[in-house]
């Protein structure tokens, strides 16, 4: 692949990125965690206005993989890539309707507080939730760092600098997470959205302008440029044909919907919303930002197929991460637009990794390390979470260096599958099923994790085909690569089965008896004090 940026554009990108990092670090120090460590884990983001919280939560849902891999998926497979975006938006709608208000009413710091309040928690459940959350966050961090490391090395024009880029960016983002706390990282997320969203909208506008605002012409050109013809506009380009393709397509939308419903960083911020009215304001801003963002990304992806489809085909699957930059070259020959899009990729990666690192650190410090029979002081929680965030970020950078040549789609499918099959069912059961018990939560968390790992281990992602983790071995049992249609119902089934077979379910050992086990109505939720 030819160099994406000339020397002047490259200097502009790194100047803007460096200035942004310095400003964000200053903002994190000024607005971030207090010297007593309590602000790291307390809901200090309540000092943000509701609309600011909504923008930050919308940014949490957007990762650098969304802006690169997903756009590349749209550019090369068309319909199937758009299906992923649809699943994410449906997940956001369900989150706003079903989760955000009751979650903030019951949880004080992390989601296991909700399980304790609803009678299905306990130390074992808290540890299980924390471990599964780490299994979700860690692959997500690795994917972000590998993608941004590859992009940084390509922008530099030095492919051998990838390892150094991953390490440096990982260290910088870990420092921002540790110094900023929830409120400081929220400021970073808002700043990222304020830059990234206008750039992507402008890029989408330029694509539409190139085709005279005619969507029909754009789609026809994309179908021709992708090399797949009419298949570009039909399902199956990524998910495949036959029964396996059908399972992949349904599992893709279902898995993305459920994963978006329970993303740890989004839950972290949802707990910090101010009030029922504030939660509704947060929801409106979050949904509005994502609708505009996904609309722009869809146009950018289709435009890349139309204007840079030939380059994408020649470069192969590894070029998908550079799809926005290739579109920028096609639109303005590698000038200001490419530099702006490169900045968007870096800033999106920085903000996403910072928030996910913080969520993982808080989970490790509060829900795993500090889970015991006695209640720890907030100072201990804060100190443990601070060190845990630093450890998580640095470990993710080290693993990203080792796994830089892996198929990132496998890693992305893993964290999405775990989030949708393990965390989402427990969250929904705890909110809306009075009979849900701690045993059901444990069965769902551990059982769905095992089912998801096994489903991927016996899929073509693991063995038997080029691009698999072990291409020279073949232990496939099925051709399904997106097992959400199997793993998500399995999670719900295990949660139900564990609860109905729990002998402590009746008699008040797990959940209070009588009227206290009834799920409060929406009006009652608004009057409940926060835990």
N, C-alpha and C positions, 0 to 999 in steps of 0.2 A: 504494500500500500504506500502511496506517495505521502510525503509529509503533509499533515493536515493544516499546519500554520506556517506562515513565513516568519522571519525573525522578528519583525516589528509587532505582528499580532501575538507572537509567543510572549514577547516582553510585556505587552499590554495585559494578557491573561494573568501572568504571574504577579504583576504589579497590583492588579485589582484584587486577586486572591489574597496576596500578602496583607494588603491594607484591610481587607475584610476580616482576616484572622486576628490581626492586632486589635481592631475595633471590637470584635466579639470577645476577645480575651479581657479587654478593659471593661466591657459591659458585664461580663461574668463576675469579675472581681468586685465591681461596684454594686451590682444588683443581686449577686449570688449568695452563697451560703455564709452564715454568720460564723464568727470565730468559735462559738460553742458547738458547732456541728449540727445543731438541731434543724437549721433551715434546709439542710440537704434532703431530709426525709419528710419534714412537715410540709403542709400544703401552702407554702408561701407564694405559690403562683396565684393565690387569691388576690394578691395585690395587683395582678394584671386585670384589666377590664375584660368583660365577658367577650367582646368582639375580638380582643387580642388573644384570649384563650382559644376561641374558635379557629382563628388563623393558625395558631400554633398546633392545634390538634389536626387540622387539615394537612399541615406540613408533616406531622408525624406519620400520616398515612402514605406519604410520598417519599420513596427512597430513590437512590441513584439507579437502582435496578429498574424502577418504574420508568425513569426518563431515558434509559439506554436499552436495556434488554427488552422491555415491553414495547418500546417504539420500534426496535429492530424486529420484534415478533410481528407487529402489525405490518411492517414494510415487506417482510418476506412471506408471511402466511395469510395476511389480510383478515378474513372473518374471525379466525380463532383468536387472534390478538385482541380484536375488539371485544370478544366474549369475556376475556379476563378483565377488561375495564368495566364492563357491565356488572360482572360479579362483585367487583370492589365497590361500585356505587350502591348496589343492593345491600351489601354488608354495612355500609355507612348508614343507609336509611334504617335498617333494622337496629343498629346500634343506637341511633338517636331516638327511635320509638320505644325500644324495649329495655335499654340498658342504662343510659347515662343518668337519668333522674333517680331511679331506685338505687343505683350503685353509689352515687354521692350521698344518699340518705343513710346508708348503712356502713360504708367503708371510710376509715379515717386516713389510712396511709397506703395500704395495698389491698388487693382483692381478697386475700384470705380473711381480712377483717369482716367482709361481707359474709363469708361462710360461717364464721364464728357467730355473728349476729343472727343468722338464719337457722342455727342449730345443726349445721352440717360440717362444722370445722373441728379444730383441735390441732395439737402440735404435729401429729403425723400428716394431716391434710395440709397444714401450712408448709411443711418441708416438701411434700410431694408437689404442691403447686409451684413452689420456688424452684425445684429441680427442673420441672417441665418448662417453666418460664425461661430458665437459663438455656435449656436445649432449644428453645425457640430463638432466643436473642443471639446466641453465639453463632449459629450458622448465618443469621442475618448480618451480623457484623462482618463476618468473613467475606460474604458476598460483596458487601459495600466496599470493603477495603481492596479486594482484588480488582473490582471494576474500576475504581478510581485510580488504583495504581497503574493499571493498563492504560487508562486514558492519559494519565499524567506522563507516562513514559512515551506514549505516542505523540503527545503535544510537544514534548521536549525534543522529539526526533531521536531519542536514545533508548531503544527497547531494552538494553541491558541495565537501565536505571530503574526498572520496575521494582526490584526488591527494596532499594533505597526509598523510592516514593511511598511504598506501602508502609515502611517503618516510620518515616517522618510524619506522614499524614496520620497514622495511628496514634503516635505519641501526642501530636498537637490536639487531636480530637479528644483523647483521654484527659489531657490537661483541662480542656474546656469543660468537660463533663464534671470533673472533680471540683473545679473551682466555682462552677456556676450554680449547681443545685437545680431544683425544678424551675425556679423563677428565672435564673440566669440563662438556662438553656431555652426557656420559652422566648426570651428576647432574641436569642440566636435564630430560633425557628421563624419568628416573625420577620426578622431582617432578611433571611433567605427567601421567604415567600414574596417579600416586597420586590426582590430583584428577579427571581426566577420566573414568576408568573407573567409579568409584562414581557419578558424576552420571549417566552414560548408563545404568547399570544401574538406578538409581532411576527414571529417566524411562521405561525399558522396563517396570519393575514397575508404575508408575502406569497405563500403557496397558493392561496385562493386567488390573489391578484394575478399570479402567473397564468392561471387558467380562467381568467375573466370572471371569477366568482361562480363558475358553473361546476357544481359538484359532479354532475354526470360526466363531463369531460375529464375531471380529475380522477374519478374512479376508472374510467376507460383507460386513461394513460397509466394508472397504477397497475391495472391488470396486464397491460402490454409490457410495462417496464419490469414487472416482477418475474416475467418469463413463465408464469403459470396460466395465463389467459383467464378464462371465465372461472377457473377454480379459485382464483384470488377472492372472488366474491361469494364463495360457498364454504361451508364448514368442511374440515378435514385436512386443511393444508398443514397443520401442526399436530392435531390430535389423531389423524389417521382415519382409515375407513373400516367398515365392518363393525362387529360387535365391540371390539376393543376401542375403535374410534368413538363409538357412541358413549361407552363408559368414560372415556377420557374427556369428552366434551361436557357431559353432565357433571362429572367429578371436578372439572376445571372451574365451572361456575359455582358449584356448591362449595367446593373447598375454598375458593377465593372469598366467597360471601362470609363463610363462617370464620375464616382467618381474620378478615377485616373487623369482624365483630369483637374479637378478643385480643387485638394486638397489645402487648404489654405496655408500650410507651403511650398509646392512646388511653388505655385504662388508667395509667398513672395520672394523666392530666384530667380525665373525666372525674376522678375522685376529688380533685381540687376545685371544681366549679362552685360558685358562691351560693347559689340558691336555685329553686325550681325555675324561676324566671330567668336567672342567669344561664341555666342549663339549656333553656330553649333558645336564648340568644346565641350561645355557643354553637348549638346545632345548626342554626340558620347560616352562620358564617362559615362553619366547617363544610356544610353541604354546598353552599354557593361557590366556595373556593375550589372544591374538587370537581364540580360540574364544569366550571370554566377550564380548569387544568386538564381534565381528561378529554374535553372537547378539543383543546389545542393539541394535546399529544396525539389524538387520533388523526387530526389533519396533518400533523408533522410526519407521522408514520406513513400515511397514504401518500403524502407528497414525496417522501423519500423513495418509495417504490416507483413513483412516476418519474422522478428526476435523477435518481441515483441507483436504480434497480440493477443496472448492468454492473456497476462497481461492487455492489453488495454480493452479487452472484459470483463474481470473479474472486473476491476476497474470502468467501466462505463464511461459515457460521461465526468464526471469531470476530468478524467485522461488525456484528450486530450491535456491540457495545458502542460503536462509533457512528451509529446511524444518524443522530442529530447533527454531528459535525460534517458528515458527508452531505447531508441536505444543505447545510450552510455553505459548503463549497459550491454546490450546484446553483445556489441562488445568487451568491455574490462573489464567487471566485476565491474564497478563502480570506476575505477581509474582516470587517468589523463584526459581521453576523456570526462567523465561526468563532471569533474570540469571545463574543457574548455568550454563545451556546456552551463553549468550554467552561466559562466561568459558572454558568448554571450547573453544569455537572459537578464541578468541584464544590460549590456551595451547598448543593443538595446532599452530596455525600457527607460533607462536614456536619451539617445540621442533623441528618438522620443518624449518623454514627454517634454523635454526642448524646442525643436523646435515648437511643437504644442502650448505649453504654451506661447511662445513668439509671435507666429502668432495671437493667441487669444487676447493677451494683446495689441498688436499694433492695431488690429481691434477694440477692445473695446475703447481704448484711442483715436484713430484718427477718426474712422468712426462712432462711436456711441456717445461717450461723447462729442467730439469736433466738431461734425457736426452742423454747424450753418451758418447763412448767411454771417458772416464775416470770413475771413481767419485767423486762429490762428497762432501764432508764432511757429516755430519748437521746441523751448524750451518747450512750453506748451504741444505740441504733445508728446514730449519725456517723460516729467514728467508724463503725464496722462497714457502713454503706460507702463511706468515702474510700476506704482502703479496698473494698470489694470492687468498686467502680474502676479504680486504677488497675487492679489485678486483671479484671475482665477485659478492659481495653487493650492492655499490653499483651495478654495471652492471645486475644483475637488477632492482633497484628502479627504475632509469631506464627500462628496457625495459617493465616492468610498467605504468608511467604511460602510455606510448605505446600499449600493447596492451590497455588496460583495457576497451575496448569490443569486443574481438574475441570470437569464439566460443571459449570456453575448452575445449570438448570437442575441438576440433581440436588445440590445444596439448597437451592430456593424451594424446590418441591418438598424437601424435608421439613424446613421450618414452617412452611405454609400448612403442610399436612398435620404436624404436631399441634399447631395453634388451633386449627379448625376442628380436629378430632378430639383433642384432650381438654383444652382450656374453655372453648366456647360451650360445649355441653354442660360442663360443671357450672359455668357462670349462669346459664339460662335455667338450669334445674334449681340452683340455689335461690334464684329470684322468683321463680313462678311455680315450683312444685313443693307444697308443704311436706310431702313424704320423703324428700331427699335427705339422705343421711351421710354421715362421715364415711361409712363403708362404701356407699355408692360413689362418693367423690374419689376415694382411693382407687376403686376398681376402674373408674373412668380415666383418671389421670395416668395410672401405670399401665392399665390394659390397652387403652387406645394408643399410648406411646409404643408399646411392643407391636401392636397390629400395624401401625404406620411404618415402623422400621422394617418389619418383615415384608410388608407389601412392596416396599421400594427395593429391598434386598433381592427379591425374586423377580424383579422387573428388568426390562432391557437397559435401564439406567445403570444397573450394577454390573452386568456381564453380557457377553455374547454378541455385542455389536460394536462397530467403531464409535468412539466417543464415550463408551461406558467406562466405569472405574477400572474394571478388569476385563478388557476386550478379548484377551486370549483365553478366557475361561467362559463357560456357559452353564449357569445354574438357574436359568430363567424357568419360571413355572407358568407365566402368563405374559401377554404383550401389552398390558395396561401400564402406562407410564404416569398417569395422574389418578391415584387411587381414591380420590375424595368421595366418590360414590359408595365406596366400601368402608373406608376408615371413619368417616363422620357418623353414619348410622351405627357403626360398631361402638363408637364412643357413647352415643345416647343409650344404646342397648345395655352396655356394661354399667352405666350409671343407674339405669332403672333396675337392672337385675341385682346389683349390689345392694340397692336400697330395699327392695321388696323382700329380699332374703335375710335382711338384718333383723335378728331377734330383738335388738334394742329399739327397733322402730316404734313399737308400741310400749308404753310404760314410762315414757318421759325421760329415758336416759340420754337420748341424743337431742331431741327437740322438745320444747315445753309442750305439755299436754293442754287440751282444751282449746279455747279460742286463740291462744298465743301462737298456735301453729298455722293459723290462717294467713295467707298472703295479703298484706294490706293493699287497699285500693290506691289508685293514683292520688286521690285527695289526701288519704292518710299518709302517703309517702311524703307529701309536702309539709306535713305537720310534725314528722318524726325528727327528733334531734339527731345530730350527727354523732357517730360513735367517737 
